[in-house]
Amino acid sequence: MIDKTGLEKKKFRKNLRTLLKLNVDIPYIMVTAIILVVGIIFLYSSSWDYSLQMYDSETYMFKRQILWILIGLTMLLIMTFVDYSYLKKLALPGMFITIALLVLVIFFGDESLGSVRSLVNGSITPSEAAKFAVIVYLSVWLNAKQDVLDKPKFGVLPLAIMLIGVGALIALQPDLSTAITIFILGIMLFFLAGGDMKELTIFMVLVLIGALIAFQVYGVAQTRVDSYISGLRDPLSTSDHMVRSVEAIVNGGLWGKGIGNSSAKVTGLPVPPTDSIFAVIVEETGLVGGSFIILLYLILLWRGLKIAMEAKDLLGTLLAAGLTFWIVIEAFINAGVMVNLIPVAGNALPMVSFGGSNMVVTLTSIGIVLNISRLSKIEKAKKERNQDAPDDMRRSEWRRRKPSTRSSANIES
């Protein structure tokens, strides 16, 4: 009789050995897989009623999400095995394409909830691609200019022009949270590349002034900030979105009401499959479940920064750090909004919220980080082999020259 348990164990060990031979960061890819599985479960739980109302099908959003995950995983696999140095050639064209799409959104975008952020009936969101494109472009540019970053005309000035240009196009949608995220990522990458701190401080002050002006110009942003401040004074006086999300979280308690049993998702919680999905997760799994989700993103941050520190060059360091920080910042903004720690921003929960653009771009980014990890490990192994080679040669030569015991005895006799 065949021992099925034994065969399963052998198969698992064989698959694990194969995975280890790929030189990918195992914890990074495992936490990604866990987030995707958790995301699928709660996407279906949070979307069936909303999907039925919007698309006359309980499973429409779920099926679409599965399709986008498959496309994203395909991109992840491709980027894992394509040397990230090729991004040097693609960074500038990719930036131009992204800017062109952002301009098209202004004139031909689809309006939704008072904002114009997408194209082709909501299937393409250029602002999501813009975050990715900015990180890649800045990483390539900073890597090439690292020796002259202390000079304003080669360092902070071009950085400011690029970030202000892209940020302005996104702010016009209006999407101030994404614009602010891009500025944060740009400043962080400039710092990691060794940019001058004095110039960086001046630029940060200018960005802060620009942000304050933008908040005054755009009524939506000012309304959200006012609602947030009111909510800090009196939770019941904040926006309906915040009241509903906090209510859902409180209802979840410590252990939650059970997967699929959220009441907020069918009684007025705005867009539960996208912006508000974290509130649904906490209501159904409680504080324990919500803390577990946060822990997953913290592990992703830890492994991503470890990969960045061990990268074989500055380009790899900037890409791994920038892409990982972006994913985690998005997650913490989404969760922070749901518990009223920050004003309503509209950021997705990466790999969990419904949305094709965010899913595909996020998984593509993870593929790049895994590629950096893989090539770094291969480079490290080559260096170790090269260091061991002279020692092996010396040991071999020593063994060849050392007379055997029998030969010594014959000589003496």
C-alpha positions, 0 to 999 in steps of 0.5 A: 500500500502506497504511503500517501503522506510519505509521498506528499512529504517527498513532493514538498521537499522536492518543490522546496529544493527547486525553489531554493535553487532559484535563489529567490527570497523565500520569506518574501515570496511566501508572504506575497502568496499569503496576502494574495490568498487572504485577498481573494477570500475577503474580496469575494466576501466583500464584493458579492452584494456590491457586485450584484448591484453594480454588475448584476452578478455576484461573482463578476468582481471576483472573476475579474480579480482572478483574471488580474491576479493571473496576469500579475503573476505572469508579470511577476514570473517574467520580471523575476528572471529578466535582469533588472538592468534592462530597466535602464533602457525602459525607464525613460520611454515608460515615463513618457508613456505614463505622462501621456496617459495622465494627460489623456485622463484629464481630457478623456477620463472616466468620472467616478465619485467626483474624480476623473482617474481612469480610462477605458471604462475604469479598466486602466488607472494611470496614477497607479502606473505613475507610482511604479514608473516614477520609482523605476525612472528615479532609481535609474536616473539617481544611479546614473547621476550619483556622482553629481547629486550634490550639485543643484542643477544635476540633483535636486532641481531636475528631481523637483521638476519631474516630481512637480510635473507628474504630481501636478497631473495627478493632482488635477484628477484630483488625486492628492493622496497619490501625488503626495505618495509620489513626492514621499517616494521621490524624496526617500530615493534621493536620500538613499542615493546620497543626495545633499541633505540641505537641498533635500530639506529645502525641497521638502519645505517647498513641497509642503508649501505646495501641498498646503496651497493645493489643499486650499485650491481643491475643495474636496481635499479641504473637506476631507481634512476638515472632516478628519479634524472634526472626527478627532474631536467627535467621532460621530461628527466625521464623514459618513464613510469614517463613521461606517468604517469605524462602526464596522471595526468596533463591531468586529471586536477581538475575534470578529463576526466570522468570514462572510458575516460583515453587516457593514458591507450591505448597510452603507459602507462605501465601496467595500471591495476597494477603499473599505476592504480593510474595515470588512476584514476587521469586522469579520476577523476582529482585531486579531485578523486586522493585526495579522494583515498589518503583520504581513505587510511589515514582514514584506517591508522587512524582507524588501529592505533586506533585499535592498541592503544586499543588492549587488549595486545601487540600482538594485538597492533603490529599486528594491527599497522604493518598490517595497516602501511604495507597497507598504505605504499604500497598505498603511494609508488604506488601513489608517484611513479606515481607523480614522488615523489619517484623512480619507485618501482613496488608496487601495490595499495592495493585492487585496482591494479590487482593481486590475491596475493596482494588482498587475503593477504591484505583482510586477514590482514584486517580481523586480524585487525577487529578481534583485534578490536572485541576482544578488545571491548568484553574484554572492555565490560567484564571489565565494567560489572565486575566493575558495578556488585559490584555497582549493588549489593550494590544498590540492598542491599541498596534498600532491607534494606531501609524501605518503607514509608508505613512500617515506618508509620505502625511502628509509629502508 
